Amino acid sequence: MNIVSSVPVVDLTAQELVSSALSKFRAGDTISTRAAIDAIRRAAPAFEDSDDHLVELVVMTAIGRTMGVVFDHRSR
């Protein structure tokens, strides 16, 4: 019996990806939207949500954790 073949694939939600990306920061830190999006895209390359949706979630999550946000994701 091969146990590995019976493990289901778990798709992470956008909120879980954002939370994971921001977990490396502390309250009072400033978060770059570009860096957050890049970290999310590296963690889940097949994730299809738009950058704008991810930025919205990054902002809401960062504010909830008393972090600042720098909107630099469009300056590429």
All heavy atoms as a GROMACS GRO file, in nm:
protein
  572
    1MET      N    1   0.084  -0.119   0.000
    1MET     CA    2   0.000   0.000   0.000
    1MET      C    3   0.088   0.124   0.000
    1MET      O    4   0.179   0.137   0.079
    1MET     CB    5  -0.090  -0.002   0.123
    1MET     CG    6  -0.176   0.119   0.137
    1MET     SD    7  -0.285   0.093   0.276
    1MET     CE    8  -0.360   0.250   0.283
    2ASN      N    9   0.057   0.213  -0.088
    2ASN     CA   10   0.133   0.337  -0.099
    2ASN      C   11   0.051   0.450  -0.036
    2ASN      O   12  -0.047   0.498  -0.093
    2ASN     CB   13   0.163   0.368  -0.246
    2ASN     CG   14   0.256   0.485  -0.261
    2ASN    OD1   15   0.287   0.553  -0.165
    2ASN    ND2   16   0.300   0.507  -0.383
    3ILE      N   17   0.091   0.495   0.080
    3ILE     CA   18   0.016   0.597   0.154
    3ILE      C   19   0.023   0.732   0.083
    3ILE      O   20  -0.073   0.807   0.082
    3ILE     CB   21   0.070   0.609   0.298
    3ILE    CG1   22   0.042   0.480   0.372
    3ILE    CG2   23   0.007   0.726   0.370
    3ILE    CD1   24   0.101   0.472   0.509
    4VAL      N   25   0.133   0.764   0.021
    4VAL     CA   26   0.152   0.893  -0.043
    4VAL      C   27   0.048   0.917  -0.152
    4VAL      O   28  -0.001   1.027  -0.168
    4VAL     CB   29   0.294   0.906  -0.101
    4VAL    CG1   30   0.310   1.035  -0.177
    4VAL    CG2   31   0.396   0.896   0.012
    5SER      N   32   0.010   0.816  -0.225
    5SER     CA   33  -0.084   0.834  -0.334
    5SER      C   34  -0.224   0.868  -0.285
    5SER      O   35  -0.308   0.916  -0.362
    5SER     CB   36  -0.089   0.710  -0.423
    5SER     OG   37  -0.138   0.601  -0.348
    6SER      N   38  -0.254   0.846  -0.157
    6SER     CA   39  -0.388   0.876  -0.107
    6SER      C   40  -0.400   1.011  -0.038
    6SER      O   41  -0.505   1.047   0.012
    6SER     CB   42  -0.433   0.766  -0.010
    6SER     OG   43  -0.350   0.768   0.105
    7VAL      N   44  -0.293   1.088  -0.036
    7VAL     CA   45  -0.296   1.220   0.027
    7VAL      C   46  -0.360   1.319  -0.070
    7VAL      O   47  -0.315   1.334  -0.183
    7VAL     CB   48  -0.152   1.266   0.065
    7VAL    CG1   49  -0.155   1.408   0.120
    7VAL    CG2   50  -0.091   1.170   0.163
    8PRO      N   51  -0.466   1.389  -0.025
    8PRO     CA   52  -0.531   1.485  -0.116
    8PRO      C   53  -0.445   1.610  -0.136
    8PRO      O   54  -0.369   1.649  -0.049
    8PRO     CB   55  -0.660   1.520  -0.043
    8PRO     CG   56  -0.630   1.496   0.101
    8PRO     CD   57  -0.530   1.382   0.103
    9VAL      N   58  -0.460   1.672  -0.252
    9VAL     CA   59  -0.391   1.797  -0.281
    9VAL      C   60  -0.474   1.911  -0.220
    9VAL      O   61  -0.593   1.919  -0.240
    9VAL     CB   62  -0.376   1.818  -0.433
    9VAL    CG1   63  -0.317   1.954  -0.463
    9VAL    CG2   64  -0.293   1.706  -0.492
   10VAL      N   65  -0.407   1.996  -0.145
   10VAL     CA   66  -0.477   2.107  -0.080
   10VAL      C   67  -0.444   2.236  -0.153
   10VAL      O   68  -0.328   2.271  -0.169
   10VAL     CB   69  -0.433   2.118   0.069
   10VAL    CG1   70  -0.500   2.237   0.134
   10VAL    CG2   71  -0.464   1.990   0.143
   11ASP      N   72  -0.547   2.304  -0.199
   11ASP     CA   73  -0.529   2.433  -0.264
   11ASP      C   74  -0.540   2.541  -0.157
   11ASP      O   75  -0.638   2.546  -0.083
   11ASP     CB   76  -0.636   2.457  -0.371
   11ASP     CG   77  -0.618   2.365  -0.490
   11ASP    OD1   78  -0.502   2.331  -0.522
   11ASP    OD2   79  -0.719   2.329  -0.552
   12LEU      N   80  -0.440   2.626  -0.150
   12LEU     CA   81  -0.443   2.734  -0.053
   12LEU      C   82  -0.534   2.846  -0.103
   12LEU      O   83  -0.539   2.875  -0.222
   12LEU     CB   84  -0.303   2.789  -0.030
   12LEU     CG   85  -0.205   2.693   0.035
   12LEU    CD1   86  -0.066   2.756   0.039
   12LEU    CD2   87  -0.249   2.658   0.175
   13THR      N   88  -0.605   2.908  -0.011
   13THR     CA   89  -0.689   3.021  -0.048
   13THR      C   90  -0.602   3.147  -0.058
   13THR      O   91  -0.490   3.151  -0.008
   13THR     CB   92  -0.799   3.045   0.057
   13THR    OG1   93  -0.737   3.086   0.179
   13THR    CG2   94  -0.884   2.922   0.077
   14ALA      N   95  -0.657   3.250  -0.118
   14ALA     CA   96  -0.586   3.377  -0.130
   14ALA      C   97  -0.551   3.430   0.009
   14ALA      O   98  -0.440   3.478   0.032
   14ALA     CB   99  -0.669   3.477  -0.208
   15GLN      N  100  -0.645   3.421   0.101
   15GLN     CA  101  -0.622   3.473   0.236
   15GLN      C  102  -0.509   3.397   0.305
   15GLN      O  103  -0.426   3.456   0.374
   15GLN     CB  104  -0.750   3.466   0.319
   15GLN     CG  105  -0.737   3.532   0.454
   15GLN     CD  106  -0.701   3.680   0.445
   15GLN    OE1  107  -0.766   3.754   0.373
   15GLN    NE2  108  -0.599   3.722   0.515
   16GLU      N  109  -0.503   3.266   0.286
   16GLU     CA  110  -0.396   3.186   0.345
   16GLU      C  111  -0.260   3.224   0.287
   16GLU      O  112  -0.161   3.231   0.359
   16GLU     CB  113  -0.424   3.037   0.325
   16GLU     CG  114  -0.540   2.986   0.407
   16GLU     CD  115  -0.583   2.846   0.368
   16GLU    OE1  116  -0.567   2.808   0.250
   16GLU    OE2  117  -0.634   2.776   0.456
   17LEU      N  118  -0.256   3.247   0.156
   17LEU     CA  119  -0.131   3.287   0.092
   17LEU      C  120  -0.084   3.423   0.141
   17LEU      O  121   0.034   3.444   0.169
   17LEU     CB  122  -0.147   3.288  -0.060
   17LEU     CG  123  -0.160   3.151  -0.125
   17LEU    CD1  124  -0.207   3.164  -0.269
   17LEU    CD2  125  -0.028   3.077  -0.118
   18VAL      N  126  -0.177   3.518   0.154
   18VAL     CA  127  -0.143   3.651   0.203
   18VAL      C  128  -0.096   3.642   0.348
   18VAL      O  129   0.006   3.702   0.385
   18VAL     CB  130  -0.263   3.747   0.189
   18VAL    CG1  131  -0.240   3.876   0.266
   18VAL    CG2  132  -0.290   3.776   0.043
   19SER      N  133  -0.168   3.569   0.429
   19SER     CA  134  -0.131   3.554   0.569
   19SER      C  135   0.008   3.494   0.583
   19SER      O  136   0.089   3.539   0.665
   19SER     CB  137  -0.234   3.466   0.641
   19SER     OG  138  -0.204   3.457   0.777
   20SER      N  139   0.038   3.397   0.501
   20SER     CA  140   0.170   3.335   0.503
   20SER      C  141   0.279   3.434   0.462
   20SER      O  142   0.385   3.441   0.524
   20SER     CB  143   0.173   3.213   0.410
   20SER     OG  144   0.302   3.158   0.404
   21ALA      N  145   0.251   3.512   0.358
   21ALA     CA  146   0.350   3.611   0.310
   21ALA      C  147   0.376   3.717   0.416
   21ALA      O  148   0.490   3.764   0.432
   21ALA     CB  149   0.301   3.676   0.181
   22LEU      N  150   0.273   3.757   0.490
   22LEU     CA  151   0.290   3.861   0.591
   22LEU      C  152   0.336   3.809   0.726
   22LEU      O  153   0.371   3.887   0.814
   22LEU     CB  154   0.158   3.938   0.608
   22LEU     CG  155   0.107   4.013   0.486
   22LEU    CD1  156  -0.015   4.097   0.522
   22LEU    CD2  157   0.214   4.101   0.424
   23SER      N  158   0.340   3.678   0.742
   23SER     CA  159   0.379   3.620   0.871
   23SER      C  160   0.524   3.648   0.907
   23SER      O  161   0.562   3.634   1.023
   23SER     CB  162   0.353   3.469   0.870
   23SER     OG  163   0.442   3.404   0.782
   24LYS      N  164   0.602   3.688   0.810
   24LYS     CA  165   0.744   3.716   0.835
   24LYS      C  166   0.767   3.856   0.890
   24LYS      O  167   0.879   3.894   0.921
   24LYS     CB  168   0.823   3.697   0.706
   24LYS     CG  169   0.818   3.552   0.656
   24LYS     CD  170   0.850   3.543   0.508
   24LYS     CE  171   0.838   3.403   0.457
   24LYS     NZ  172   0.705   3.347   0.463
   25PHE      N  173   0.659   3.934   0.902
   25PHE     CA  174   0.668   4.071   0.949
   25PHE      C  175   0.601   4.086   1.085
   25PHE      O  176   0.521   4.001   1.124
   25PHE     CB  177   0.603   4.166   0.848
   25PHE     CG  178   0.669   4.163   0.713
   25PHE    CD1  179   0.620   4.081   0.613
   25PHE    CD2  180   0.780   4.240   0.688
   25PHE    CE1  181   0.680   4.076   0.488
   25PHE    CE2  182   0.842   4.237   0.564
   25PHE     CZ  183   0.792   4.155   0.464
   26ARG      N  184   0.634   4.195   1.153
   26ARG     CA  185   0.577   4.222   1.286
   26ARG      C  186   0.492   4.348   1.281
   26ARG      O  187   0.501   4.426   1.186
   26ARG     CB  188   0.688   4.241   1.388
   26ARG     CG  189   0.776   4.118   1.405
   26ARG     CD  190   0.886   4.145   1.501
   26ARG     NE  191   0.967   4.256   1.448
   26ARG     CZ  192   1.070   4.310   1.510
   26ARG    NH1  193   1.106   4.267   1.627
   26ARG    NH2  194   1.138   4.408   1.455
   27ALA      N  195   0.414   4.367   1.385
   27ALA     CA  196   0.335   4.489   1.398
   27ALA      C  197   0.428   4.609   1.389
   27ALA      O  198   0.538   4.607   1.443
   27ALA     CB  199   0.261   4.490   1.531
   28GLY      N  200   0.386   4.711   1.316
   28GLY     CA  201   0.467   4.830   1.299
   28GLY      C  202   0.558   4.828   1.178
   28GLY      O  203   0.609   4.931   1.136
   29ASP      N  204   0.579   4.710   1.118
   29ASP     CA  205   0.660   4.701   0.997
   29ASP      C  206   0.582   4.759   0.878
   29ASP      O  207   0.459   4.768   0.880
   29ASP     CB  208   0.696   4.556   0.965
   29ASP     CG  209   0.802   4.500   1.057
   29ASP    OD1  210   0.864   4.577   1.133
   29ASP    OD2  211   0.824   4.377   1.053
   30THR      N  212   0.655   4.796   0.773
   30THR     CA  213   0.594   4.845   0.650
   30THR      C  214   0.607   4.737   0.544
   30THR      O  215   0.715   4.683   0.522
   30THR     CB  216   0.662   4.975   0.603
   30THR    OG1  217   0.648   5.073   0.706
   30THR    CG2  218   0.599   5.026   0.476
   31ILE      N  219   0.496   4.707   0.478
   31ILE     CA  220   0.489   4.600   0.379
   31ILE      C  221   0.485   4.660   0.240
   31ILE      O  222   0.405   4.749   0.212
   31ILE     CB  223   0.361   4.516   0.400
   31ILE    CG1  224   0.348   4.468   0.544
   31ILE    CG2  225   0.354   4.400   0.301
   31ILE    CD1  226   0.463   4.387   0.594
   32SER      N  227   0.568   4.611   0.150
   32SER     CA  228   0.567   4.650   0.009
   32SER      C  229   0.466   4.561  -0.064
   32SER      O  230   0.473   4.438  -0.054
   32SER     CB  231   0.706   4.630  -0.050
   32SER     OG  232   0.701   4.615  -0.189
   33THR      N  233   0.373   4.623  -0.137
   33THR     CA  234   0.277   4.542  -0.212
   33THR      C  235   0.347   4.460  -0.320
   33THR      O  236   0.309   4.347  -0.346
   33THR     CB  237   0.167   4.630  -0.275
   33THR    OG1  238   0.226   4.733  -0.355
   33THR    CG2  239   0.077   4.690  -0.170
   34ARG      N  240   0.452   4.515  -0.378
   34ARG     CA  241   0.527   4.440  -0.480
   34ARG      C  242   0.593   4.317  -0.419
   34ARG      O  243   0.583   4.207  -0.475
   34ARG     CB  244   0.634   4.527  -0.544
   34ARG     CG  245   0.714   4.449  -0.650
   34ARG     CD  246   0.836   4.521  -0.699
   34ARG     NE  247   0.804   4.655  -0.746
   34ARG     CZ  248   0.895   4.743  -0.782
   34ARG    NH1  249   1.023   4.713  -0.776
   34ARG    NH2  250   0.860   4.862  -0.824
   35ALA      N  251   0.657   4.332  -0.305
   35ALA     CA  252   0.723   4.220  -0.240
   35ALA      C  253   0.622   4.114  -0.194
   35ALA      O  254   0.648   3.994  -0.207
   35ALA     CB  255   0.805   4.269  -0.122
   36ALA      N  256   0.507   4.159  -0.145
   36ALA     CA  257   0.404   4.065  -0.101
   36ALA      C  258   0.351   3.984  -0.219
   36ALA      O  259   0.338   3.862  -0.211
   36ALA     CB  260   0.292   4.139  -0.030
   37ILE      N  261   0.321   4.052  -0.330
   37ILE     CA  262   0.271   3.982  -0.448
   37ILE      C  263   0.376   3.885  -0.502
   37ILE      O  264   0.345   3.771  -0.537
   37ILE     CB  265   0.228   4.082  -0.557
   37ILE    CG1  266   0.101   4.153  -0.514
   37ILE    CG2  267   0.206   4.012  -0.691
   37ILE    CD1  268   0.061   4.268  -0.604
   38ASP      N  269   0.501   3.928  -0.507
   38ASP     CA  270   0.608   3.840  -0.554
   38ASP      C  271   0.620   3.716  -0.466
   38ASP      O  272   0.636   3.604  -0.516
   38ASP     CB  273   0.742   3.914  -0.558
   38ASP     CG  274   0.749   4.017  -0.670
   38ASP    OD1  275   0.663   4.014  -0.761
   38ASP    OD2  276   0.841   4.101  -0.666
   39ALA      N  277   0.609   3.733  -0.334
   39ALA     CA  278   0.618   3.619  -0.241
   39ALA      C  279   0.500   3.523  -0.261
   39ALA      O  280   0.518   3.400  -0.261
   39ALA     CB  281   0.620   3.669  -0.097
   40ILE      N  282   0.383   3.578  -0.283
   40ILE     CA  283   0.265   3.495  -0.306
   40ILE      C  284   0.278   3.419  -0.438
   40ILE      O  285   0.250   3.299  -0.445
   40ILE     CB  286   0.137   3.581  -0.306
   40ILE    CG1  287   0.114   3.636  -0.164
   40ILE    CG2  288   0.018   3.502  -0.357
   40ILE    CD1  289   0.016   3.750  -0.158
   41ARG      N  290   0.323   3.485  -0.542
   41ARG     CA  291   0.340   3.419  -0.673
   41ARG      C  292   0.448   3.311  -0.669
   41ARG      O  293   0.436   3.209  -0.737
   41ARG     CB  294   0.373   3.522  -0.782
   41ARG     CG  295   0.265   3.626  -0.805
   41ARG     CD  296   0.145   3.567  -0.872
   41ARG     NE  297   0.045   3.673  -0.897
   41ARG     CZ  298  -0.083   3.652  -0.897
   41ARG    NH1  299  -0.131   3.532  -0.878
   41ARG    NH2  300  -0.167   3.751  -0.919
   42ARG      N  301   0.554   3.332  -0.590
   42ARG     CA  302   0.657   3.228  -0.574
   42ARG      C  303   0.603   3.108  -0.498
   42ARG      O  304   0.634   2.993  -0.529
   42ARG     CB  305   0.779   3.284  -0.502
   42ARG     CG  306   0.874   3.361  -0.590
   42ARG     CD  307   1.007   3.387  -0.522
   42ARG     NE  308   0.994   3.447  -0.391
   42ARG     CZ  309   0.980   3.577  -0.365
   42ARG    NH1  310   0.976   3.664  -0.465
   42ARG    NH2  311   0.970   3.621  -0.241
   43ALA      N  312   0.521   3.134  -0.396
   43ALA     CA  313   0.466   3.026  -0.314
   43ALA      C  314   0.362   2.944  -0.390
   43ALA      O  315   0.349   2.824  -0.367
   43ALA     CB  316   0.404   3.083  -0.186
   44ALA      N  317   0.287   3.010  -0.480
   44ALA     CA  318   0.181   2.941  -0.554
   44ALA      C  319   0.179   2.993  -0.697
   44ALA      O  320   0.096   3.076  -0.733
   44ALA     CB  321   0.048   2.964  -0.486
   45PRO      N  322   0.271   2.945  -0.781
   45PRO     CA  323   0.282   2.996  -0.919
   45PRO      C  324   0.155   2.978  -1.002
   45PRO      O  325   0.130   3.056  -1.093
   45PRO     CB  326   0.396   2.915  -0.979
   45PRO     CG  327   0.462   2.844  -0.868
   45PRO     CD  328   0.370   2.844  -0.752
   46ALA      N  329   0.073   2.879  -0.972
   46ALA     CA  330  -0.047   2.855  -1.051
   46ALA      C  331  -0.168   2.932  -0.999
   46ALA      O  332  -0.276   2.924  -1.057
   46ALA     CB  333  -0.079   2.705  -1.051
   47PHE      N  334  -0.150   3.009  -0.893
   47PHE     CA  335  -0.261   3.084  -0.834
   47PHE      C  336  -0.306   3.192  -0.931
   47PHE      O  337  -0.225   3.268  -0.983
   47PHE     CB  338  -0.216   3.145  -0.701
   47PHE     CG  339  -0.328   3.198  -0.619
   47PHE    CD1  340  -0.418   3.112  -0.558
   47PHE    CD2  341  -0.346   3.334  -0.603
   47PHE    CE1  342  -0.523   3.160  -0.483
   47PHE    CE2  343  -0.450   3.383  -0.528
   47PHE     CZ  344  -0.539   3.296  -0.467
   48GLU      N  345  -0.436   3.200  -0.958
   48GLU     CA  346  -0.485   3.284  -1.067
   48GLU      C  347  -0.552   3.414  -1.025
   48GLU      O  348  -0.597   3.488  -1.112
   48GLU     CB  349  -0.581   3.202  -1.153
   48GLU     CG  350  -0.513   3.086  -1.222
   48GLU     CD  351  -0.608   3.007  -1.310
   48GLU    OE1  352  -0.728   3.039  -1.314
   48GLU    OE2  353  -0.560   2.912  -1.374
   49ASP      N  354  -0.562   3.444  -0.897
   49ASP     CA  355  -0.624   3.571  -0.856
   49ASP      C  356  -0.543   3.688  -0.910
   49ASP      O  357  -0.421   3.680  -0.924
   49ASP     CB  358  -0.634   3.582  -0.705
   49ASP     CG  359  -0.753   3.505  -0.649
   49ASP    OD1  360  -0.802   3.414  -0.717
   49ASP    OD2  361  -0.795   3.537  -0.537
   50SER      N  362  -0.611   3.798  -0.938
   50SER     CA  363  -0.544   3.916  -0.993
   50SER      C  364  -0.457   3.984  -0.887
   50SER      O  365  -0.480   3.968  -0.766
   50SER     CB  366  -0.647   4.015  -1.045
   50SER     OG  367  -0.718   4.073  -0.936
   51ASP      N  368  -0.360   4.060  -0.934
   51ASP     CA  369  -0.275   4.136  -0.843
   51ASP      C  370  -0.359   4.235  -0.762
   51ASP      O  371  -0.334   4.255  -0.643
   51ASP     CB  372  -0.166   4.212  -0.919
   51ASP     CG  373  -0.055   4.121  -0.968
   51ASP    OD1  374  -0.056   4.000  -0.936
   51ASP    OD2  375   0.034   4.172  -1.040
   52ASP      N  376  -0.459   4.295  -0.824
   52ASP     CA  377  -0.544   4.391  -0.753
   52ASP      C  378  -0.617   4.326  -0.637
   52ASP      O  379  -0.629   4.383  -0.529
   52ASP     CB  380  -0.644   4.457  -0.848
   52ASP     CG  381  -0.576   4.555  -0.944
   52ASP    OD1  382  -0.465   4.602  -0.913
   52ASP    OD2  383  -0.636   4.584  -1.048
   53HIS      N  384  -0.667   4.204  -0.658
   53HIS     CA  385  -0.734   4.132  -0.550
   53HIS      C  386  -0.635   4.100  -0.438
   53HIS      O  387  -0.667   4.116  -0.319
   53HIS     CB  388  -0.800   4.005  -0.602
   53HIS     CG  389  -0.872   3.929  -0.496
   53HIS    ND1  390  -0.839   3.800  -0.461
   53HIS    CD2  391  -0.974   3.964  -0.414
   53HIS    CE1  392  -0.918   3.760  -0.363
   53HIS    NE2  393  -1.001   3.857  -0.333
   54LEU      N  394  -0.517   4.057  -0.475
   54LEU     CA  395  -0.416   4.026  -0.373
   54LEU      C  396  -0.375   4.150  -0.295
   54LEU      O  397  -0.357   4.144  -0.173
   54LEU     CB  398  -0.294   3.960  -0.438
   54LEU     CG  399  -0.318   3.820  -0.494
   54LEU    CD1  400  -0.194   3.770  -0.566
   54LEU    CD2  401  -0.359   3.724  -0.385
   55VAL      N  402  -0.362   4.264  -0.364
   55VAL     CA  403  -0.327   4.389  -0.296
   55VAL      C  404  -0.437   4.424  -0.195
   55VAL      O  405  -0.408   4.465  -0.082
   55VAL     CB  406  -0.305   4.504  -0.396
   55VAL    CG1  407  -0.301   4.638  -0.326
   55VAL    CG2  408  -0.176   4.481  -0.473
   56GLU      N  409  -0.562   4.407  -0.235
   56GLU     CA  410  -0.672   4.434  -0.143
   56GLU      C  411  -0.660   4.349  -0.017
   56GLU      O  412  -0.674   4.399   0.095
   56GLU     CB  413  -0.805   4.406  -0.213
   56GLU     CG  414  -0.927   4.430  -0.128
   56GLU     CD  415  -1.056   4.396  -0.201
   56GLU    OE1  416  -1.055   4.382  -0.324
   56GLU    OE2  417  -1.158   4.384  -0.132
   57LEU      N  418  -0.632   4.221  -0.034
   57LEU     CA  419  -0.616   4.132   0.082
   57LEU      C  420  -0.492   4.166   0.164
   57LEU      O  421  -0.495   4.159   0.287
   57LEU     CB  422  -0.610   3.987   0.035
   57LEU     CG  423  -0.739   3.931  -0.024
   57LEU    CD1  424  -0.715   3.791  -0.079
   57LEU    CD2  425  -0.851   3.931   0.078
   58VAL      N  426  -0.384   4.204   0.098
   58VAL     CA  427  -0.262   4.244   0.169
   58VAL      C  428  -0.292   4.366   0.256
   58VAL      O  429  -0.254   4.370   0.373
   58VAL     CB  430  -0.146   4.272   0.071
   58VAL    CG1  431  -0.033   4.345   0.140
   58VAL    CG2  432  -0.096   4.143   0.008
   59VAL      N  433  -0.360   4.464   0.200
   59VAL     CA  434  -0.391   4.586   0.275
   59VAL      C  435  -0.479   4.555   0.395
   59VAL      O  436  -0.451   4.599   0.507
   59VAL     CB  437  -0.457   4.691   0.183
   59VAL    CG1  438  -0.511   4.807   0.263
   59VAL    CG2  439  -0.358   4.740   0.079
   60MET      N  440  -0.586   4.479   0.374
   60MET     CA  441  -0.676   4.447   0.485
   60MET      C  442  -0.604   4.368   0.595
   60MET      O  443  -0.622   4.397   0.714
   60MET     CB  444  -0.797   4.367   0.434
   60MET     CG  445  -0.891   4.449   0.350
   60MET     SD  446  -1.047   4.368   0.304
   60MET     CE  447  -0.996   4.207   0.253
   61THR      N  448  -0.522   4.273   0.555
   61THR     CA  449  -0.449   4.192   0.653
   61THR      C  450  -0.344   4.274   0.725
   61THR      O  451  -0.331   4.267   0.847
   61THR     CB  452  -0.384   4.070   0.583
   61THR    OG1  453  -0.485   3.996   0.514
   61THR    CG2  454  -0.314   3.981   0.683
   62ALA      N  455  -0.270   4.356   0.651
   62ALA     CA  456  -0.166   4.439   0.712
   62ALA      C  457  -0.225   4.539   0.810
   62ALA      O  458  -0.171   4.557   0.920
   62ALA     CB  459  -0.086   4.511   0.603
   63ILE      N  460  -0.334   4.601   0.773
   63ILE     CA  461  -0.397   4.698   0.864
   63ILE      C  462  -0.445   4.627   0.990
   63ILE      O  463  -0.428   4.679   1.100
   63ILE     CB  464  -0.513   4.771   0.792
   63ILE    CG1  465  -0.456   4.866   0.688
   63ILE    CG2  466  -0.601   4.846   0.891
   63ILE    CD1  467  -0.560   4.929   0.598
   64GLY      N  468  -0.502   4.511   0.974
   64GLY     CA  469  -0.547   4.433   1.090
   64GLY      C  470  -0.434   4.394   1.183
   64GLY      O  471  -0.455   4.373   1.302
   65ARG      N  472  -0.314   4.388   1.130
   65ARG     CA  473  -0.196   4.353   1.211
   65ARG      C  474  -0.113   4.477   1.244
   65ARG      O  475   0.001   4.465   1.285
   65ARG     CB  476  -0.109   4.253   1.134
   65ARG     CG  477  -0.179   4.120   1.112
   65ARG     CD  478  -0.088   4.025   1.038
   65ARG     NE  479  -0.155   3.900   1.009
   65ARG     CZ  480  -0.098   3.798   0.951
   65ARG    NH1  481   0.029   3.804   0.914
   65ARG    NH2  482  -0.166   3.688   0.927
   66THR      N  483  -0.170   4.593   1.227
   66THR     CA  484  -0.106   4.724   1.251
   66THR      C  485   0.027   4.740   1.179
   66THR      O  486   0.126   4.783   1.235
   66THR     CB  487  -0.091   4.754   1.403
   66THR    OG1  488  -0.004   4.658   1.462
   66THR    CG2  489  -0.225   4.756   1.473
   67MET      N  490   0.026   4.706   1.052
   67MET     CA  491   0.142   4.724   0.964
   67MET      C  492   0.114   4.836   0.867
   67MET      O  493  -0.002   4.863   0.834
   67MET     CB  494   0.170   4.595   0.886
   67MET     CG  495   0.203   4.476   0.969
   67MET     SD  496   0.210   4.326   0.866
   67MET     CE  497   0.254   4.205   0.987
   68GLY      N  498   0.217   4.901   0.820
   68GLY     CA  499   0.204   5.001   0.715
   68GLY      C  500   0.213   4.935   0.579
   68GLY      O  501   0.262   4.823   0.566
   69VAL      N  502   0.164   5.002   0.476
   69VAL     CA  503   0.165   4.947   0.341
   69VAL      C  504   0.222   5.050   0.244
   69VAL      O  505   0.182   5.165   0.244
   69VAL     CB  506   0.023   4.907   0.295
   69VAL    CG1  507   0.025   4.851   0.154
   69VAL    CG2  508  -0.040   4.808   0.391
   70VAL      N  509   0.316   5.006   0.159
   70VAL     CA  510   0.370   5.088   0.052
   70VAL      C  511   0.314   5.032  -0.078
   70VAL      O  512   0.333   4.915  -0.109
   70VAL     CB  513   0.525   5.082   0.049
   70VAL    CG1  514   0.579   5.155  -0.072
   70VAL    CG2  515   0.582   5.137   0.176
   71PHE      N  516   0.244   5.117  -0.154
   71PHE     CA  517   0.182   5.074  -0.280
   71PHE      C  518   0.280   5.092  -0.395
   71PHE      O  519   0.277   5.192  -0.466
   71PHE     CB  520   0.054   5.155  -0.304
   71PHE     CG  521  -0.052   5.126  -0.202
   71PHE    CD1  522  -0.061   5.202  -0.087
   71PHE    CD2  523  -0.142   5.025  -0.220
   71PHE    CE1  524  -0.158   5.178   0.008
   71PHE    CE2  525  -0.241   4.998  -0.127
   71PHE     CZ  526  -0.249   5.074  -0.013
   72ASP      N  527   0.365   4.993  -0.413
   72ASP     CA  528   0.469   5.002  -0.517
   72ASP      C  529   0.456   4.892  -0.622
   72ASP      O  530   0.545   4.875  -0.705
   72ASP     CB  531   0.607   5.000  -0.454
   72ASP     CG  532   0.633   4.873  -0.374
   72ASP    OD1  533   0.539   4.793  -0.353
   72ASP    OD2  534   0.748   4.854  -0.332
   73HIS      N  535   0.346   4.820  -0.624
   73HIS     CA  536   0.331   4.707  -0.716
   73HIS      C  537   0.312   4.749  -0.861
   73HIS      O  538   0.334   4.670  -0.950
   73HIS     CB  539   0.215   4.617  -0.673
   73HIS     CG  540   0.081   4.684  -0.673
   73HIS    ND1  541   0.045   4.774  -0.576
   73HIS    CD2  542  -0.023   4.675  -0.759
   73HIS    CE1  543  -0.076   4.817  -0.600
   73HIS    NE2  544  -0.120   4.759  -0.711
   74ARG      N  545   0.276   4.871  -0.888
   74ARG     CA  546   0.256   4.916  -1.027
   74ARG      C  547   0.378   4.986  -1.083
   74ARG      O  548   0.377   5.028  -1.197
   74ARG     CB  549   0.134   5.006  -1.036
   74ARG     CG  550   0.007   4.933  -1.003
   74ARG     CD  551  -0.112   5.017  -1.039
   74ARG     NE  552  -0.234   4.962  -0.987
   74ARG     CZ  553  -0.315   4.884  -1.057
   74ARG    NH1  554  -0.288   4.853  -1.180
   74ARG    NH2  555  -0.424   4.838  -1.002
   75SER      N  556   0.482   5.000  -1.005
   75SER     CA  557   0.602   5.074  -1.049
   75SER      C  558   0.708   4.981  -1.106
   75SER      O  559   0.826   5.000  -1.080
   75SER     CB  560   0.657   5.157  -0.933
   75SER     OG  561   0.696   5.070  -0.827
   76ARG      N  562   0.669   4.884  -1.184
   76ARG     CA  563   0.763   4.787  -1.240
   76ARG      C  564   0.815   4.834  -1.372
   76ARG      O  565   0.759   4.894  -1.452
   76ARG     CB  566   0.698   4.652  -1.257
   76ARG     CG  567   0.666   4.592  -1.124
   76ARG     CD  568   0.606   4.457  -1.142
   76ARG     NE  569   0.574   4.408  -1.007
   76ARG     CZ  570   0.552   4.286  -0.978
   76ARG    NH1  571   0.554   4.194  -1.070
   76ARG    NH2  572   0.524   4.249  -0.857
   0.00000   0.00000   0.00000
